[in-house]
Amino acid sequence: MLEIADIPVECGLIEIDGAFPVVKIPAPWRETPGPTWQFLASMMRNQRRTYEEKITPPLQQKLTLE
C-alpha cells in the first residue's frame, strides 16, 4: 500500500506479518515531557468508572423448600 519513500522522516512503520508486528522503519526518539498529575488522575477516574460499570452483583433468588 505504501512505498518506503512515502513514510515521513519523523514517523516509523510497523507491518503485520501474519499475526506478528514487524518494525520496518523505527521511529526516531522524541524528547517529550511526562504526563501531568491531572492527566494521571483523569485516567484513574476513567478506569474506576469502567471497572465499576462492569461489576454487577449476582442476582439473588429466594429458594423455597417444599
LINTA-V387539 format. One record per residue. RES is the residue in one letter. SS is DSSP state (~ for helix, > for strand, _ for the rest). PSI is psi as a letter, one per 30 degrees, with the letter a starting at -180 (none if undefined). D_FIRST is the distance of its C-alpha to the first C-alpha in Angstrom with 2 decimals. Layout:
res ss psi d_first
RES SS PSI D_FIRST
RES SS PSI D_FIRST
This chain:
res ss psi d_first
M _ e 0.00
L _ k 3.80
E _ l 6.91
I ~ e 9.96
A ~ f 11.82
D ~ f 9.90
I _ k 11.29
P _ l 14.87
V _ e 17.76
E _ g 19.16
C _ l 16.19
G _ l 15.06
L > k 12.06
I > k 12.71
E > k 10.82
I > j 12.63
D > j 14.12
G _ c 16.22
A _ g 18.29
F > k 18.17
P > k 16.20
V > k 15.73
V > j 15.89
K > e 13.85
I > j 15.09
P _ k 18.25
A _ k 18.97
P _ l 22.27
W _ k 25.35
R _ k 26.64
E _ j 30.30
T _ l 30.64
P _ l 33.77
G _ l 34.31
P _ l 34.56
T _ l 37.73
W ~ e 40.40
Q ~ e 39.81
F ~ e 36.16
L ~ e 37.22
A ~ e 40.01
S ~ e 37.69
M ~ e 35.38
M ~ e 38.49
R ~ e 39.85
N ~ e 36.63
Q ~ e 36.59
R ~ e 40.26
R ~ e 39.77
T ~ e 36.97
Y ~ e 39.15
E ~ e 42.21
E ~ e 40.53
K ~ f 39.43
I _ j 42.91
T _ k 45.24
P _ k 48.76
P _ k 49.68
L _ k 51.68
Q _ k 55.33
Q _ k 57.51
K _ k 61.26
L _ k 62.62
T _ k 65.96
L _ k 68.20
E _ none 70.49
